[in-house]
């Protein structure tokens, strides 16, 4: 989980890279009797003309307001890149819903993020009659690898790590925009995900982590945008920043290496408007 400008961003941006696996998970079915269940749950369509979306796991469940089914699927399956989803009804990213679900904390006192996502998946399967399946697809990618001299960014000090009982260590995006990122307490994978977003126009492809680094780190990166125009009013310093490929090498000790790789995509085979509560 990541904090943007020190505010909780409830969507965990996860694009799972897998090289060399063929057919992925079987078609979605109910997740088994050992999966924790919500005791009570409400799913209602929200017709408010002024959306004010939010979604987060709570100490005893999950709450969402003004979210589309696609947004709920992002949270349930941990994949927030729309390009990695396909299929589904026409209202998938249009109709909005309020979701409230709770479980017995005394029965499930210490659920992991993976278990919480599984519970949300089960709820969506039940209420939306959801059926999905996974499929590996090949994409052009950039792999982040470590240069010979080693990385040039610091491991986050233990006292600077921000932890959440439900999400664990929080990745804090202190600032982020096209051309500049500052992050604290983040994994290289989280940095790669954000770099692929903020520098999408400069790179033209997703970024995946192949560094083998496993700690939480502080990242600061500045680069020259290839899509900048005079109306952006960039100052002299910003105009002299290097292109992103050079910036990653000089400022971080990493390299963006072009590769082809398989990413996990999810195909929505079926979904219905939710059943009555």
N, C-alpha and C positions, 0 to 999 in steps of 0.2 A: 504494500500500500504506500501511497505517495502523498505528500503534502505539497500543494501548490501555493506559493506565497504564504506558507505556514497555515493554510486551510486544508481540511481533509478533502482529498479528491477520492471519491468512492469507487472510481473505476480503476481496477488494476489492469495496467496495460501489459498483456502477456501474449507474445507471439512465439509459440513453442517451436524452436528449430529442432528438426530431427533429420539426420542424414542417414540414408540407407534403410529406412523402414518402409515396408510396402503398404499393404492395406492396414488401416488403423483400427480404431475401436469399432466394435460391432454396432449395429443400429441401436439407438437409445431405447431402453426399456426401463421399467421401474428398477430402482437401484439396490434392491435387496432388503431383507428383513433387518440386517444389522445397521442400516442407515438410520440415524436419528431422525425423528419426524417432529414437525411442528404440532403442538397440541391444538392451537386455534389459529385460523388464518382467514383473512378477508381480502378479496380482490374485487375492486369496483372500478367501473369506467369513470374517468374524470372528464367532464365536459367544460371545465373552466376555460373561458376564452383567453385567459392570460396565464400561460404555463409558468410554473415556478418549480422546476424539477429538482428533486433531491432523492438520494437513495443511499442507505448505509445499513450495515449490520449493527445491531444493538446488543447489550449484554444478554438479553433473553430472546433475541429473534432478529427480525429484519423489518425495516420500514422504508416505504417509498411513496413519493407523491409526484403526480404528473409525469410518470415515466412510460415510455413506450415498451412494448414487448421486446423489441430489439435491445433497448438499454438494459432491461432486466436480464436478458440473455448474456449480454456482455459481462455483467456482474456474476451471474451464475456459473458461467463457463470460463471466466478469466481471459477472454479474448475480446478486445475492444476495437480492433481494426475492422471496419465494415467490409473491407475488401476480402477478408477471410471468412465472411458469411455469405451465403447465397440461398435462394429459395424463399419460401414463406409467403403468406398472404399479402395483398396489397396494403393492408392497414398495419403491417408489421412495425413500421417506423412513423406511423401517423396517429393511430388511436392511443390515448393515454390512460393510465390506470393508477389507482392508489392501492398499495399493498401493505398490509399489516399482518405479521405472523409472529407467534410467540411459542416458546417451548418451556418445559419444566427444567429450570436450572439445577434443581436438586437431583434430577435424573441424569442430566448431562452437564456436569459442573465445569468442564474444561474442554470445550469443543475447539478443534483446530480450524483455521480458515478453509482448509479443504473440506472438512465436514460441513461447515456452514454453507459452502457453495453447493455441496451435494444435496443438502436439505432444500435449498432454493430451487435447484434443478427439479427435485421431486415435486415441489409445489407447482412449478410451471407445467410439468408433465400432467399433473392431476387436473389443474384448473383450465389450462389452455389446450388440453389433449395434444400436447406437444410430442412430435416425433422428429428426431434429428439423427444424422449419422456423420461420422468424421471421414475425411478423405485427405490424403497427403497430396499436395500439389507443388510442382517445382516453380520457384521464383528466382529471378536475378536478385542477388543480395550483395551487401557489403559485410564482410566479416571483420570485426575488430580483433586485431592480433597485437601482441606486445613486440616492440622493436628490440633490437639487441641490447641497447643500453638500459632497458627496463622502464617501467612506468614512471611518470613524473607527477603523480598525484598522491595525496596522503590518505592513509587509513584514518577513518573518523575515530577520534578519541572516545573511549567508552562513556565518559561523562557528557559527551555531546550527542550521543545517540538518543533519539526520541522513540520511546516504546509505547505500544498500545496493547492492552491485554487481549484484544481480539485479533489484531493484525500483526503483532510482533514489532520488529524494528520498522519505523516509518521513514520513507525516503522523502526528504524535504527539498522541494524545488524552490529555492530562495528567489530566483528570477529565471525567466525563460521566455525567449522570443526568437524570431528568425535572426540569426547572427550572434546570439549570446545565450549561454546557459550557465547557471550557477546552482549546484546541487550539493546536499550534505546528507551523509548517512545512507548512501545509495549503493546498490550493487552495480557492477559493470553492465549487467543485463538491463537494469532499469535505465542506466545512462544511455545504452544503445537504443532502447525503445524511444526515449525522448529525443535523442539526436536524429533518429530516423524521421521523427515528426517535425521538429523545428527546422531541420535542414532538408526537408523533403524536396523542395524546389531545386536545391543545389545538388542533391544526390540522385534523385529519380528512382531510388529503390530503398528497401528496408535495410536496417542494420541489425546484425546479430552478434552476440558475444562469443568469441572463440579465444579469449585470453587465458582461461583457466584460473583467473583470479576470483577468490571466493569471499573476500571481506566486504565491509561497508566502507565507502570512500567519499571524499570530497572532490568534486569536479568543478572546474571553471574553464570555459572555452569561449573564445571569441573568433569569429570568422567573417570574411567579406561575403555578402550576399550577391549571388549572380543575378538575382531578379530585382536588385535595388534600382529605383528611379529617382530623378531629382526631387520629386514630391516627398520622398522619405526624409529629406533634410538630415542626412547623415553628417556627423561632425568629422573633423579632419582625422581623428583617431580611428573612427569606424571605417572611414574610406581607405585607410592604410592597413587594415587587418588582412591577413593572408586568406586564400581560399580554404575551404573547410578541410580538404585533404592535407594541406600543409599545416594548418592550424592543429589538427589532431596529432600530427607527428611532433611538431615543435613544442606544443603546450602540454601534451599528455603522454608522450612517448609511446603512442599507439599508431597503428596503420589501418586504413580502410582498404581491405583486400577484396577485389571483385570475385564473387563465387556464384555458383548456382546451388540451391539447396531446397529441401522439402520443408514446407510449413504445414502445420495442421490447420485445415479449413473445416468448417462445419456447414452442412447442408440441411436446411429446414425442410423436411418432407411434408409436414402437416402441422397446422395450428388452427384452433378455433377461438372465437370470442369466449371469454371465461364463463364457466358455469356459475350458477347462482351460489351465493355463500350459504 
